[in-house]
């Protein structure tokens, strides 16, 4: 990277699906985990293992809920095809064309096979945003002005508001609501951590259930956009098809984990409160039944 851009062609404003925001978030949570690991020897007895597991689970959930806001692989697809390279040119290249859909917009990648063809380095990655503070049509217009390769413009055009496909509004609204529910899930996760520290275990379990519900609702919002009628993205006989990406499945797994943990805490609080106190390193006088 040079100045936040890929130096493969002039005037680029590319965004790789794993951006620096994700790296910062992951680094912060890993630093917190390292700090807690350092003080782990100061925890006495068998409660040390339970304490460490609580820390790992808590940090993992928080990191996932915050990071997936900025990922670009909620829905992904790749195709290898022979395609025209640029407008007003008869040059045909063989390339891998990728589509990565996130909550903030779409990334379209174009990588040549081989990378060096027609006297150029074919390695593009363009981001077209549709968040509230972004204008997708403007991003697409800037791509036209820069003269981006035809495959990138062709894929990006499918998601414009003027496209006959009609998927722009559905994806944009669904992504906004999914993002909103995930921010709410992050808040409920923080509240659950505070309740467990107080300790008010029962209500902490309720907050974990609410966190799980919000994460699963975010998947439901994105699911509605994913299952709308789509225009085919054809490159000759080859078709670019997408499927749920890593962020979608990671959100699902984390939501189910929060659901199981929340239910486990609530059930233990009703059936075996003493064991629940043991898990949270509480004396018999502490904790809430």
N, C-alpha and C positions, 0 to 999 in steps of 0.2 A: 504494500500500500504506500502511496505517496500523497500526503495531504488528505487522507481519507478517500482517495480515488484509485482506481486501477489504471495503470499507465499504458493500456493497450491501444488507446486511440484518443485523439484530442477532444477536449470539452466534455469528458465523461462525468457522469454523476451517478456512478454505479453503487449498488448496495448488495453486499453478499448476504445470503440468507442467515448466516451466523455473524451478526454485526458486533460492534464494540460494546453496545449497551448490554448485550447478553454476557459478554466476557466480564464486564465490570460487576454485574449482579452475581455471577457465579464466583468471582474472586472474593467479593465481600462475604458471601455465605461460607466459602471455604476458609476464609480467615477467621470467622466466628467459630467454625468447627475446630480449627486448629487451637484457638484460644481455650475452648472448653476441654479439649483433649489434654492440654497442658495441666489444667487444674484437676483433671480426673483422679490422679493419685491422692488428692486431698479428701476424696469421698471415702468414708469408712464402710467396711463390711460388705455384705452382699448387695446393699442398695446401690453400689457403684455401677453394676451392670445395668440395672433398671434406669438409673440416672442418665447413663450414656445413651441408651436406646431412646429415651425421651428426647434428648438433645438432637440426636441424628434424625429422628422422625420429624420433629418440629422444624428443624432447619431445611430438611428435604422438601416438606410441603410448602413452606414459605418460598423457597427458591424456585420451585416449579410454578407456583401460582404467579409469581412476579415475572419470571423469565418468559413464559409462553405468551405474554402480552406482546413481546417484541420478536418472536420467531416468525419465519416466513415459510414454514413447511406444514401448515395445517392440511393442505391438499397439494399433492405433487404429481408430476407426470413427466415422462421423457419419451422421445422418439428419435430415431436415427433415420435421416432421409436425405435424398438429393434434392436440392432446392435452389432457386435463383437467389443470388447474393444481395444485389442492390437494384433499385429501380433504374430504368433506362440502361440496363446492362444485361448482356446475354450470358454472363458468367454463371456457371452452375457449380455449387460446392456440395460436398458431403459433410454433414454436420450433425451433432447431437443437439436437439432443441429441447429445453426444459421449461416447465411452467411450475412456479411455486407460489401458492396462494396463502397469505397470512391475514391477520386481522387488520393490518394497516394498508394492505395493497397487494400487488402481484409483482413477482420477479420473473423476468424472462431471460433465459440464458441461451447462448449460442456458442458452441465449441466445435471447431472444425476437426475433421478426421482426414489428414493430420491438421494440426493447428495452423501451420503455415500453408496457405493456398492463395492463388491469384495474387501473389506478391504482397500479401497482407497477413497479419496475425489475427486469426478469427477466434477471439476469446472475449465474448461480450457478456455482460450481466447488467440488465437495466431494471430499475425499480419504478413502478407507477403506483402512486399512493392514492388512496381514497378515504383517508381519515378526515375528521371534521375540519382540520386546519389545512387540508390539502385539496387540490383541484386536479382530478384525474384527467380531465380534458386538456388542461394546461400542460401536464406532464407529457401527455401523448403528443400535443402540438409541438412541444420542445424536441421530442424525439424525431418528429418529421423534419423540423428545421435543421437538426444535426445530421440528417441523412443516415439514420440508423439502418442496419441491414433489414431487408424486406421480411424475413421470417419473424424478427422481433416485433416489427410494426404490425404484421398480420395477426400475431397472437394477441398483442395488446389491444388491437382494434376490436376484438371480440368482447372486451369488457368495457367499452365506452358506452356512454348513455345513448348515443345515436345508433349503436349497433342493432341490427334486426334481432340479434340473439336475446336482447332484453334481460341480461343477467346482472347488469351493473347495479341497478337499484336494490335487487334482492341480496346480492353479496355485500354491498355497502351497509345496508341497514342491519343485516344479520351479524356482520362483523362488529358493528358498533354496539349492539346489544350484548354480544358475547364478551366483548372487552369490558363493558360496564359490569356485567355479572362477575367477571373475574376480579375486577377491582374490589367489588363488594366481598368476594371470597377472601381476598387478602386482608381486608379489614376484620372479618369474622375470625380469621386465623390469628391475627394479633390479639383479639379479645380473648380467644380461647387460651393463648399462651399466658395472658395476664391472669385469667381465672385459675389456671392450674398452679400459678405461682402464689396465689393468695393464701391458701388453696381453697377453691370452691369447685370441687371435682365434678359434681353433677352438671352444673351449668357450663363448665368447660366442655363436657361431653356433648351438651346440646349445641354449643357453638361449633364443635367439630362436625356435627350432623348438618348444621346450616352451611358450613363451608363446603361439605360434600354436595349438598343439594345445589348450591350456586355453581359449582364446577360442572356438574352434570347438566344443569340448565344451559350453560354456555355451549356445551356440545350440541344440545338440542337446537339452539339458535343457528349454529353453523350447519347443522344437519339439514335444516330447511333450505339453506342456500345451495348446499351440495346436491340436493335432489331435485332442483329445478330443471326444466327442460333446457338442454344446451345445444348450441350449434356445434356441428362437427368441426374440428380443427384438422384440416387435411393438408398434407404435403405430398401431392401425387397419390400413390396408392397407400402411403403410410398415414396413420391417424394418431394424433397426440391425445391420449386418454389419461385422466388423472384419477387418483385414489387418495384416501385419507393418509396423511403424512404422520411423521413422528410426533409432532406436537399434539395432534388429536388423540393418539393412543396414549401418550404420556399423561394428558389431562384426564382421560378416562380412568387410567390405572390409579392416579393420585386421588381422584374423586372417590373411587371404590375403597381405597385405603383409608381415607378419612371417614367414610361411612362405616367401615368395619371397626375402626378405633373408637368412634363415637358410640356405636352400639355396644361395644365391649365395655366401655367405661360406665355407661348407663346400666347395663345388666349387672355388672359386678357391684355397682353401688347399691343395687336393690337386693342382690342375692348373697354376695360375699364382700361386704364393705371392708372387712379386715384385710383381705387380700389386696383390695384396691389401695388401701393405705400403705401396704407393704410395697406395692409397685411405685408409689409416689414418695416413699421414704418418710412417711408420716408416723408420728407417735399416736398412741391410742386416743389421746385427748384431742388430736387435731383432725382436720378433715370434716367433710360434711357427708352425712348418710343420706 
